[in-house]
Amino acid sequence: MSKKISIFSQGCAANFGDGEQIARLLESRGYQTTFGNLDADAFCLNVCTVKGESTALQLLHKIKEAHPTALILLTGCIPQEFAKQLITEPENISLLNLDILRKEPELLDQWLNGKRILGNLKERSSRFFSKGISQETPHIGILNISDGCLDACSFCSTKLVKGNHRSVPPEKILEEATRYLSQGCKELWLTGQDTSCYGFDIGTNLAQLAGQILSENSGDYKIRLGMGNPRHLEHYLDEMLSVYEDERVYKFIHLPVQSGSDLVLKKMGRRHDVQTFRTLAQAFTNKFPYFTLSTDIIVGFPGETEKDFEDTCSLIEELRPTICNITRFVPRAGTLAAKFSEKVSGKEQHHRSAALSALFQKIALQNNQKRVGQISRVLTEKKGHRNGTYIARDEAYRPVALQGNYAPGKWLDVEIDSAETFALRGKEITNKL
């Protein structure tokens, strides 16, 4: 019987797509794969360290506790300094970059036969590699449209790990999108470290790419656009708003602002100001009556004053996002911010994080409560965390919890009967007039 390898992925959609591709490579060599399962012979940890190394280390320790001698392969977003620390780990831990695995898949055989592999984690390729159809949610096709970053934020290690931004030629993406849809996919994810600067290096943009996919592929499916930085999107905002008018595009956008203070944004090296973010966010939420605005905030950045934090809270109150990923600042080795001398104490970071979380959760609940009594067409996705529930996504990509058991990739009409902070709850409408 072939060995079973369990894959654990962290971080952004692009990284989860990499996890799917690792599964394809393993299966092509005759191995069984599973996702997030502790019952396995070996483990591939496709980690994210962009916001700190703690989650990657926690996952590694979890696997080591459950299987002290099992073979472990670490890949994903791993900066060189962190890789050097991991090399001191026991001999059963190997490190490899996905680009190397694509070129030399036989390394997987060597690893699973007990050889320790320590590949060059910085090696990258500009070639296009399809991410594949998700095993956990087989109705989703993941398309990595770009790799790397066009910016150099002082707190972030993405550019250190992924390098300069490189766009995949649109014809390659269109070919894969058409193939996924022909295989029955109901949802396409366009992913990358920063999708909003897609095409800047090859004379196109994200709106044109999405428009091409929509015009060349009829049918009943949805496109979800991945995270993009505000400063790039403003260059083709009107084009993007037109693309969102298509009902096949989720009314959802992920625009990380990171702070409501222009002074802090300047220290972060964000290269957009608060007004730019405000203009973009309002352009979408004013045009579309039902829309999901997602953003990110870092609290406790070096030099952040109480006034800076209050400005962030005011911005969240004003724009009322439905999703807000709040993290406390963590210095990343090799980044400029790690050298900043002005520190916000851990106690104050926790205080600000708790205060902003409380404010946001109140807003998120109010946003969702407006949907109670509404009818939505949803696409089923996966089992919920609560026993007997199933998660679907509505037109604004908000999760809708349904009672019962469903298959992924099915369209349903539901009535929203209650709301929670992070989800809606609904019932399937079975006898429509």
N, C-alpha and C positions, 0 to 999 in steps of 0.2 A: 504494500500500500504506500502511495506517495506521501511525502511529508506535508503537513498542514501548517501554513504560515498565516499568522494573524497580523493584520495591518492596522495600525493606529495613526490617524492623521489629526493634526491640529491646525489652527490658524484660518487663513482666508479660503475662499472657494477654489482659488487656483491651486493651493496646496492640497486640498481634498481631491482635486482632479489629478494631481500627481500621484496620490495614493491609489486612485483607480488605475492609473497607468502602470504602476508597480505591480498591481495584481495581474494585469494583462501579461506583463513580462514573465511573471512567475508561472502563470497558467500555460503560457506558450512553451514552457520547459517541463511541463508535466506535473507541476505542484498544485496542491489544493490551496485555496485562499479563503480567508474569512476576515471580517472587519470588527475590530474592538472586542475580540473574544479572547479570554484568558485560557481557554481550552485549545492549545495549539502546541506544535512541536518547536516552532521558532517564531520570532517576532520582528517585524519591521516597524520602527517608530519614525514616522514622517513628521518631524516636529517643527514648531514655530518658535523662534526666539526674538521676534521683532520687538515685542514689548517687554522682554525680559526672559531670563533662562529658567525661572522657577517652575513654570508649567511643564517644560520639557524634562527637567530633573525629577519632578513629581511623578511623571509618567514612567520614566526610566526606573525609579525606585519601586514603583508599584509592580512592574514586571519582574524586577530582580527579586522582590520579596516573594512573589508567587512562584517563580521559576529561577532559583539562584544560578543554575548552570546552563540554562537554555541559551541558544544562540540568539543574539540580538543585533540587528542592523539598524544603525541610526542614519537618517538622511533628512532632507528638508532644508529649512533656513537655519544654517549653523555657521556663525562667523568663525574665522580662523582662531581667534583667541579662545573661544569656547571649545573648539575642536581639540586644541592642544590640551585642555583640561581633561577632556573625555578620553584621550589616548592613554591616560594613566589608569583608566578603568581596567577591570579584569580582561583576560584574553578572550572571553566569549563575546565581547562587544566590538563590532566592526563599524566603520564609517565609510559611506560612499555617497557621491553625488549622483542624482538621477541621470544627468547627461552622460556620465560615464557608463551607467547601467544600460542606457539606450545603445551605446556604441559597443559595449562589451557585456552582453547579458550572461555570458558564460561565467562571469564573476559570481553570479547568484549560486551557481552550482558549487563553486569553490567555497563560498561562504557556508552553504548548507552541508558541505562535507567537512566542516570544521576548520577551514583555513581562515585566519584573521586577515581582513581586508581593510586597509587604511588608504582610501583614495583621496585625490585632491578635491576637496569640497568647493573650491573656488572655480573649478573648470566649468565653463558654460558654453552653450551652443546656440547659434542664431537660427538653426533649422527648426522647421515646424513639426511638432509632434502632437497628434490628436490625444486629447485627454481620455476619451472613451465614454461609453455609456455607464452611468453609475450602477454598481451592483446592488447597493442598498435601495436605491430608487431608480429602477431601470427605465423609467419614462423620461429621465433627465439626460440630456447630452451636454457634456462640459467642453467648452471651446476656450482654450487659452489663446487670446488674441494678441498678447504682448508679454514681454518679460522685462524685468528691470525697472528702473525709475529715472525720471527726467529731473527730479529734484534732489535736494540733499539736506533734508530737515536735520536740525542739530541733535534731535533726540532719537533718531531712527537708524536702524542698522540695515534696512532693506537694500540700500544701494551698495553697502559693503558686501552683502551676500549675493545679490542678484546682478549687480553691475548696471551699466547704462541701459536706458530704455531701447528696446528693439521690437518693432511691430512685425507681426506675421502678415505676409501678403494676403490681400482680401480674397483672391481667387482660391487660395488654400482653405480659408475659413468657410467660404461659400460652398465649396465642394464637400467639406465635412458636415456642415449644417444640413445640406440636402440629403446626405447619406443617413444622418441620424433620424431625420424626419421620415425618410422612407422606411426605416427600420422600426417605426412606431413611437418614436419619442414625442412627447407632448410638451416638452419644455426644453429650452436651450439657455444655457448660462454662458454669457460672454465674460470671461474672467481675465485677470491680470493684476499685477501689483498696483497699477493705476490706469484704469481703462480710459479715463478722460483724455489722455494724451495719445491714445491710439492713432496711428497714421501720420503723426506730425513728421516723422522721419521718411515717409514714403508718399507724401502728398495727398493724404485723405484724412478723414476723422471718424469718430465713433458713430455719429449720426448717419453719415453716408454708408458705413458698413452695415449698421442695423437696417437702414432703408433698403439696401440691396438684398439682404436676407429675406425681408418681408415681401419685396416685389417679386423675387424669383421663386418663392415657396408659398403656395397657397395652402390652405388647410387650417385645422383647428389646433393651434398650439400657442404657447406663450414664450416670450423672450424676457429673461431677467438680465439687466445690465449691472455689472459689478461696480465696485468702489471706484470713484474718480475724484481727484483733487479739484477744488473750486477754480483755481486760477487758469486751468486749461479749458474747462467747460465754457467759460464766459466767451471764448472766441467763436463758438458756433452754437450759442444758446438757442437762437430762433430755429435753426435746423433741428436741434434736438427736441424742442417743444413740438414740432410738427411730427416727428417720429412717434412721440408718445401719444399722439392722437389715435394711432392704430390700436384697436382693442386687443391685439395680440401682444402688446407690450405691457408688462406689469406696471401699474402706476406706483412705482417705487423707485427711489433714488437714494444712494448712499454717498453723502457729501461730508467728509470729515472736516469740521471747523477747528477742532482741538482747543480753542480758547475764545472767549468773548472779549478779550482785551487785545487791542492792536499792539501794545507794548510787548505783551507776551508772545504774540504771533511773530513779531520781528525777531525776538530772541530764539524762537523755535526755527527760524529760517523758512517759514511757511510760504512767503511770497504772495499771499493774498491778505486782504484786510477784512474786517468784520462786515463792512458794507458790501463787499463783493459776495460774501456768503449769503448775506441777507437778501440781496437782489436775486440771486439764483434760487434760493429756497422759496421766496415769495412768487417767483415766476411760475414755478410748478404748482404750488399749493393754491395760488389764485386761479390758475387756468383749469385745474382739475378739481372738482368739488370733493372727490374722495381720493386721497393721495397719502402715501406713506413716506414721510421724510425721516431718513436715518442719518445720524451723525455720530461723531466721536469727540470726546473731551478728555484731556489730560489735566488732572488737578495736581497742584503742588509742584509745578514746574519751577526750576531755580529762578528766584527773583519774583515769583508771583506774589503780589501783595493782596491784602484783604479787599482792596478796591478792584483789583483785577478779577478776583474771584466773584465779587458781586456783579461785575459786568457780564461774566459768563452766565451766572444765574439769571440775570435780566434778559439775556439773549434767548435762553431756553424758554423762559416764560413768554417771551414775545412770539417766537416762531413755533413753539409747541410741537417738537418732533415726536413721532410715535416710537422711534427707537433711538436710544442714546447710550452708546458704549462708553462707560466712565471708567477710566483707569488712573491709578496714582502713578506719578512719575517714578521711573526706575532708570538709573544711569546704565547705559549700555557701553561696554568696553569698545573703544575705538571711535566713539562719537564725540562731537564737539561738546555737547551738553554734559557729558560725564566729567568734563574739566571745569565746569562753571563753579565758582566759589559760593555764590548766593544759594543757600539751601533753605528749603521749607522743611520744618521738623516732621518726623514721622507722625507724631501726635496730631499736628495741624493738618497733614495730608489726610489722615483718617477722618478728622472732623469735617473737612471740606467735602470729601468723597461722600460721606454719609448724608450731609446736608443737600448736596446736589442730587444724590440718588432719591432722596425723599421727595424733593421737588419734582424731579422728572417722573417718578412713578405716579404721582398724583395726576400730572398732565397726561401721561400715557393711558391711565384708566379713564379719564374724561374723554379722551379721543376715541377710545374703543366703545364707551357707553353710547356714543352717538349712533353706533351701528345697530343697536338693539331694535328689533322689529323690522329690519331691512332684509330684503331677499338678495342673496348673492349666488353667483355661479362659481363653484369652487373646483379645484383639481386636487384629487386625493394624493397624498405624498407618502406617509409612513405611519407606523404605530406610534401612539402617544406614550408619554412617560407614565401616565395613569392607566391602570389596568382597565381594559375594555374600551379604550378610546383610540381614535384614529385622527391624524392631523391632515387637514387639507389647506390649500392656499386660495385666498380670494383674489379679486382683480387688482388689489393693491398689495398683494403678497403678504397679507396678514394671516397668521395661522388661525385656523378655525378648528376647534376640537369637536369631534363628532362621537356620539356613543355608538359602538358597534365595530364590526370588523369589515374592512374594505380591501380591495386590491389597489396598488398604486397606479396613478395615471388614468383615473376615471373622473369624468365630469359629472357633477351633481348640482342640483339646485337646493339651496338650504335657506332656512330662516334663522337669523341670529336671535337667540333667545336670552343671552346674557353675555356680560363682558367681564374680563379680568384685565389685570395690568398688562400682561404680555400676550394675551390671546383672546379670541372670541370663542363663544360656544354656540353651536347651532344644531338644528335638526333637519334631516333630509326631508324635502317635500316630495312625497311619493305620489299624490293624486293631484296633479295640476289640472286646472280646468281648461 
